[in-house]
């Protein structure tokens, strides 16, 4: 059985919205995009630690909006980047409310209408390796409410944004620390297991 690991960048107040670029996600008038990139760009040790949970990945799980934005951005940028090869070759499973949703990137599969149930079946599969969710806040909250998230790999940036979409909703979730790293600039990269 595979583990489902959620990988996110968070501010101290739990905001996960638009960590990479100013125009990444402006829903709700959010105008503080790019906040994590700025910090991680000045802290290579934290940036390296934040990618530590990707080694045993057999598949990436996305909500459709994050798939379009994140995968589309990294596969279309002309600048050399560490993500393009991994994103291109790793199987991608995409939740979408649109039955005819296009998935233009390689190795992409649309999950069935009940995406939470589809992820549950993926976890039960015989394939070795973990399933990793990147971004996809609404979908992550649905998966957590269904008890499907096993671990969170959180990169917590010492910044309070004051507004924006937060990762955790109303689901009670006791966590156990698996590992943690604090960089010299105060960025904390922690792996937290959901206590069952």
C-alpha positions as CSV (number, residue, x, y, z in Angstrom):
1,X,0.0,0.0,0.0
2,X,1.3,3.4,-0.9
3,X,1.6,6.4,1.4
4,X,-0.1,9.6,0.4
5,X,2.2,12.6,1.2
6,X,1.1,16.2,0.9
7,X,4.0,18.6,0.1
8,X,3.3,22.3,0.7
9,X,4.9,25.6,1.4
10,X,3.2,27.5,4.2
11,X,3.5,30.8,5.9
12,X,3.5,30.9,9.7
13,X,-0.3,31.6,9.7
14,X,-0.9,28.5,7.5
15,X,-1.4,30.2,4.1
16,X,-0.5,28.1,1.1
17,X,-1.8,30.3,-1.7
18,X,0.5,31.4,-4.5
19,X,3.9,30.6,-3.0
20,X,5.7,30.5,-6.3
21,X,4.8,33.5,-8.4
22,X,2.9,36.8,-8.1
23,X,0.3,35.7,-10.7
24,X,0.1,32.1,-9.6
25,X,-3.2,32.3,-7.7
26,X,-4.9,35.7,-7.3
27,X,-8.3,34.3,-6.2
28,X,-10.0,36.4,-3.6
29,X,-7.8,39.4,-4.5
30,X,-4.7,37.8,-3.1
31,X,-1.8,40.0,-4.0
32,X,1.2,38.5,-2.1
33,X,2.1,35.8,-4.5
34,X,5.7,34.6,-4.7
35,X,6.3,34.8,-1.0
36,X,8.0,31.4,-0.6
37,X,10.2,31.7,-3.7
38,X,11.7,34.9,-2.3
39,X,12.7,33.2,1.0
40,X,13.8,29.8,-0.5
41,X,15.8,31.6,-3.2
42,X,18.0,33.1,-0.3
43,X,18.2,29.7,1.5
44,X,19.5,26.8,-0.6
45,X,19.7,24.5,2.4
46,X,16.0,24.9,3.1
47,X,15.2,24.6,-0.6
48,X,17.1,21.3,-0.8
49,X,15.4,20.0,2.4
50,X,12.0,20.9,1.0
51,X,12.5,18.5,-1.9
52,X,13.6,15.7,0.4
53,X,10.3,13.8,0.3
54,X,10.2,13.2,-3.4
55,X,12.7,10.4,-3.7
56,X,10.3,7.4,-3.6
57,X,7.5,9.0,-5.6
58,X,5.6,6.7,-8.0
59,X,2.9,9.3,-8.8
60,X,1.9,12.9,-8.4
61,X,-1.7,13.8,-7.5
62,X,-3.1,17.2,-8.4
63,X,-6.3,19.2,-8.4
64,X,-6.9,20.4,-12.0
65,X,-6.1,24.0,-11.3
66,X,-2.8,23.2,-9.7
67,X,-2.0,20.7,-12.5
68,X,-2.6,23.4,-15.2
69,X,-0.6,26.0,-13.4
70,X,2.3,24.2,-11.7
71,X,3.0,21.6,-14.3
72,X,2.3,24.0,-17.2
73,X,4.6,26.6,-15.8
74,X,7.6,24.3,-15.1
75,X,7.3,22.3,-18.4
76,X,7.0,25.5,-20.5
77,X,9.7,27.7,-18.9
78,X,12.8,28.1,-21.1
79,X,15.0,28.5,-18.0
80,X,16.8,25.3,-16.8
81,X,15.0,24.1,-13.7
82,X,15.2,21.1,-11.4
83,X,11.5,20.2,-11.8
84,X,10.9,19.8,-15.5
85,X,12.3,16.2,-15.9
86,X,10.6,14.9,-12.8
87,X,7.2,16.5,-13.7
88,X,7.4,15.2,-17.3
89,X,8.3,11.5,-16.5
90,X,6.4,11.0,-13.3
91,X,2.8,9.7,-13.7
92,X,0.3,12.4,-12.8
93,X,-3.2,11.8,-11.5
94,X,-5.6,14.8,-11.8
95,X,-8.9,15.5,-10.1
96,X,-11.3,17.5,-12.3
97,X,-14.9,18.4,-12.1
98,X,-14.9,18.6,-15.9
99,X,-15.5,15.2,-17.5
100,X,-13.9,16.4,-20.7
101,X,-11.0,18.1,-19.1
102,X,-7.9,18.2,-21.3
103,X,-4.6,17.0,-19.7
104,X,-2.0,18.3,-22.1
105,X,1.1,17.2,-20.2
106,X,2.9,13.8,-20.6
107,X,1.9,10.8,-18.4
108,X,-1.3,12.4,-17.2
109,X,-4.5,10.5,-16.2
110,X,-7.8,12.1,-15.1
111,X,-9.2,10.5,-11.9
112,X,-12.7,9.2,-12.0
113,X,-15.6,11.5,-11.0
114,X,-15.2,10.5,-7.3
115,X,-11.6,11.6,-7.1
116,X,-11.3,10.8,-3.4
117,X,-12.3,7.2,-4.0
118,X,-9.9,7.1,-7.0
119,X,-7.0,8.1,-4.8
120,X,-8.1,5.5,-2.2
121,X,-7.8,2.8,-4.9
122,X,-4.5,4.2,-6.1
123,X,-3.1,3.8,-2.5
124,X,-4.3,0.2,-2.4
125,X,-2.4,-0.7,-5.6
126,X,0.6,-3.0,-5.8
127,X,2.9,-0.4,-7.2
128,X,5.9,0.5,-5.0
129,X,6.5,4.1,-4.0
130,X,4.5,7.0,-2.6
131,X,1.8,9.2,-4.0
132,X,2.6,12.9,-3.6
133,X,0.2,15.8,-3.7
134,X,1.5,19.2,-4.6
135,X,-0.5,22.3,-3.9
136,X,-4.2,21.5,-4.6
137,X,-5.6,22.9,-1.3
138,X,-9.3,22.1,-1.8
139,X,-8.5,18.5,-2.9
140,X,-6.0,18.1,0.0
141,X,-8.7,19.1,2.5
142,X,-11.1,16.5,0.9
143,X,-8.4,13.8,1.1
144,X,-7.6,14.7,4.7
145,X,-11.3,14.6,5.7
146,X,-11.5,11.1,4.1
147,X,-8.5,10.0,6.2
148,X,-6.3,9.3,3.2
149,X,-3.4,11.6,3.9
150,X,-0.5,9.8,5.7
151,X,2.1,12.5,5.9
152,X,2.7,16.2,5.3
153,X,6.0,17.6,4.2
154,X,5.7,21.2,5.1
155,X,8.1,24.0,4.4
156,X,7.2,26.7,6.8
157,X,8.4,30.2,6.0
158,X,8.9,32.8,8.8
159,X,6.3,35.2,7.4
160,X,2.8,36.1,8.4
161,X,0.7,36.9,5.3
162,X,-2.5,37.8,7.1
163,X,-4.8,36.7,4.2
164,X,-5.0,33.9,1.7
165,X,-6.1,30.3,1.5
166,X,-4.9,28.2,4.4
167,X,-4.0,24.5,4.1
168,X,-5.9,23.1,7.0
169,X,-9.7,23.3,7.2
170,X,-11.9,22.1,10.0
171,X,-10.6,18.5,10.1
172,X,-9.1,17.6,13.5
173,X,-5.7,16.0,12.8
174,X,-3.2,14.9,15.5
175,X,0.3,14.8,13.9
176,X,3.5,13.1,14.9
177,X,6.9,14.7,14.0
178,X,8.9,12.3,11.8
179,X,11.7,14.7,11.1
180,X,12.5,18.4,11.1
181,X,15.1,20.8,9.9
182,X,15.5,24.5,10.7
183,X,17.6,26.5,8.4
184,X,19.8,29.4,9.5
185,X,17.2,31.8,8.1
186,X,14.5,30.2,10.2
187,X,12.7,28.2,7.6
188,X,11.4,25.0,9.1
189,X,11.0,21.9,6.9
190,X,9.1,19.2,8.8
191,X,7.7,15.8,8.0
192,X,4.6,15.1,10.0
193,X,2.8,11.7,10.1
194,X,-1.0,11.7,10.7
195,X,-1.6,9.9,14.0
196,X,-4.2,7.2,13.5
